[in-house]
Amino acid sequence: MLKIDLVGAEVLHPSGLGTATLSLADGLISATPAGKAVDLGGFRVLPGIIDVHGDGFERHVAPRRGAMKQMAEGLIAVEAELAANGITTGVLAQFVSWEGGLRGLEFADQVFGTLRDVGRTLVTDMRPQLRFEISLIDLYADLPAKVAEWGVEYIVFNDHLPHDRLAEGRKPPRLTGQALKAGRNPEAHFQMLLELHANVAQAQTLLDPLCAALKAGGARIGSHDDNTAAGWATWAARGVEVAEFPETQDAAEAAKTSNGHVVLGAPNVVRGGSHKGNVSALDLVTMGLCDALASDYHYPSPRRAALMLARSGLMDLAGAWALVSSGPAAVLGLGDRGTLAPGKRADIVVLDSADRVAATIAGGRVSFMSGDVAERFVAAG
């Protein structure tokens, strides 16, 4: 672990940006000088990014069907990408879904098991999130035990079935490709979707005891793609704390009103709107209906979104950066990180004058460093 004083840089605290010395010792932000000084004049030092939800790791653990045999190597590559984008805590969102394949139960078991074994050897704090399709009611009885076995502490419930078409007995678009990707006969896949569609009514009753069992085991629970205030209220009654990517303003407002945490997609902010035509994350941020921005599928986006919000004048830098640092920390219940206060984890990102990531330090250990800033650390001895 580094034992250093970062001097000359502009340092971001909740009160704003100002030139100050930041000391790191024993993996924490230190209130007293640590000893060796590293001159970071011309750079900015900010809290490390906490990515509360990302599935961009899929391309590393399975770049092509059947191509990745050593999943541990894929997760090591994921850490490199997280660190290069200033992410010091990354939540990997893995599906257990009717889609099968990379989102099936067997693959999830491999991902969670490998992350459990490899994660302890990495610098970046990489944490699992289970995204679970509510129509899979046959898995409910075993789910709390599986979650405990995997070491998953954060579960988000999804319902991605195309219910409108299935209710009419019509095949969804792209069904054949979807079926073949999962290794199923298209007709058998369609029949499975119809059966799962019929399961949802029963799921609404079974979810109450399931959520209670998961929470009793210490899990944090979220819902995904809420689109009505009433829908959120149903989830809130089950003890759900996080509204992940609400599709409407009404759902986001309902979550905030009931003290839920609202997580939005950073790519949506960078793009300026939802690619699916849902409510704009930028609008929700502007209305104060956002607690955290997540990478979703693109790891550079949290940094880009926060800086874009600050440059646009919609928020000051401290407020914008909180959406990717202290805000996500609160969502995850991680009180030991998210700001550069003494006693917090030494999770920092160093940005150069072009707002590129020059260095990332997680828990007082270097996870990424490049260019001029690396020369300064080496010169300091």
ABEGO torsion letter per residue (X at the ends): XBBBBBBGBBBBBAAEBBBBBBBBBGGBBBABBAGBBBBABGBBBBBBBBBABBAAAAAAABABBGABABAAAAAAAAAAAAAAAGBABBBBBBBBBAAEEAABAAAAAAAAAAAAAAAAABABBBBBBBBBBAABAAAAAAAAAAAAAAGBABBBBBBABBAAAAAAGBBBBGAAAAAAAAGBBAAAAAAAAAAAAAAAAAAAAAAAAAAAAAAAAGBBBBBBGBABAAAAAAAAAAGBABBBGBABAAAAAAAAAAGBBBBBBAAAAAAGEBAAGBBBAAAAAAAGABABBBAGABAAAAAAAAAAAAAAGABBAAAAAAAABAAAAAAAGBAABGBABBGBBBBBBBBBAAGBBABBBBGGBBABBBEAAAAAAAAAX
